[in-house]
Amino acid sequence: MSAPIGVALVGAGFIADYHLAALRPLPGVVLRAVVSRDAARAAAAAARHGVAQAGTDMAEVLARDDVQAVVVATPDDTHEAVAGACLRAGKAVLLQKPMATDSAACRRLIAVAAGTGADLQVSWMHRHFEEVAAAREWIASGAIGRVTSVRLRNATPGPDWGAWFFARERVGGGVVLQLGAHGIDLAEHLFGPIASVSARTATLVPQRRLADGQVVDVENPDSAWATYTLAGGIVVSHEMSMVEQAGCDRFRMEIYGTGGTLWLRTERGRLAVFAPARLGARGWFAPALPEAPLGQRHHAQWIASLRDEAPREDTARAGLRGLLVAEAIAGSAAAGGAELAVKEG
């Protein structure tokens, strides 16, 4: 039997429960510690998931021989420093998206991983949803013919638990980095690289009231609309919003091909297929999908890759690509929606 993999989590905010709940039941995984700048939050997260140690000393945890991997779930502007320290300590890293605040920081992190030999992965949770994996298989099988266009939406009411999300110096990309990064990754994961971008952004709600009653100024875009032309000729329409009160559960995707259509996470369910030539009928078909706890497929793949039992995904390169697309969106919006090429990643 393989030796257990000891995992520590750095950061005890909103996303911490997603990672801890998915990792805890995996065979051969031992949750060693939760680290946060806020000792009380670290202790609370550890208690919820049965983690023995909680504290504020990341260096002490990184010095432990029984910690082989670290999930980094800290605010965006700390990703480079925190993930870099973990990599230099020889720990494998699963880094919460967005990878960093700009593409230059992404390149530096990739260089640190290459120099240390430590594995660096970025947490693209949406690509591991069962409906996304199934849709990828339908596309690869040719069931809907050649894909011609995609409509993609990432929309939520927005975070109400941290003022830092709305500060320009901490999250300059606003909704594009917080939500749109998921859609950018899905577009490239399913269909290939984005070649060019035309975009507009806006701040539609200039002040936000947080759950604790604090009122903050919104200094970055809370809404964005982008059109992507992919290297293969597919055109993608991408809508992003942090001010939508209802109507979209994380994302919605409509995939149109010459022989059919796939809808993901819509009023037709998690996945709906219209493929008359393949199915022999002109109606919609809802394939059965596996039921699994949120994040289980994602984290199981990560752990298996660390054991060399599954391929290691190039998610760090995808993280860099996401920032390059986000920077093209910002540049296009500043230029009144001009079409801009996305730099090579």
Buried (B, 14 or more C-beta within 10 A) or exposed (E): EEEEBBBBBBBBBEBBBBBBBBBBEBEEBBBBBBBBBEBEBBBBBBEBBEBEBBBEEBEEBBEBEEBBBBBBBBBBBBBBBBBBBBBBBEBBBBBBBBBBBBBEBBBBBBEBBEEBEBBBBBBBBBBBBBBBBBBBEBBEEBBBBEBEEBBBBBBBEBBBEBBBBBBEEBBBBBBBBBBBBBBBBBBBBBBBBBBBBBBBBBBEBEEBEBEEEEEBEBBBBBBBBBBBBBEEEBEBBBBBBBBBEEEBEBBBBBBBBEBBBBBBBBEBBBBBBBBEEBBEEEEBBEBEBEEBEEBBBBBBBBBBBBEEEEEBBEBBBBBBBBBBBBBBBBBBBEEEBEBBEBEEB
